[in-house]
C-alpha cells in the first residue's frame, strides 16, 4: 500500500471513529448564540395567496423548481430568494422573535446548519425580514 492509500484509509477510519451518529438526540440541544435564530424552512410558502381569474386561470402558485434557461438552453434551478420558516430556537439577544414564530428571510442571509440532516438554517435576527403574527380581530 502506498503512502496516499494509507493516508486515505486512516482518514476514513478517523471519520467513522469520530462519527457522533449514535448520540441520542435527547442528549444534545442546539442553543444559538447572541442574536442568532435557528429556523426550519418550509418547503413551500404557506402564506402565498392563490387566486383564480375570471377565465378560470389559477395564479399565485410558485413556479417549478427548475426551468429552461433562455441564455444557455440548459435546465436551471429556480432560486427562491425569500423563504419562510418556523423559529426553532433563538439566542439570548434575539428579542423580537419567539420560538414557534413564522418568519420571512432571504436565502442570502441564511447559513445552513449541518445538524442531523434536519434542514435547519441560522439567520441573525437583525437580518430577518418580518415575522407573521395573528391579528386581534
Protein Blocks (a to p, Z undefined) as FASTA:
>chain_A
ZZklmmmmmmmmmmmmmpcklpcfklpccddehjbccddddfbdckbccdddfkopaghi
acdfbdcdfklopacddddfbdcdddfbdcfklmkbcehiacdddfklpccddehhnopa
cddfklpfbdcddddZZ
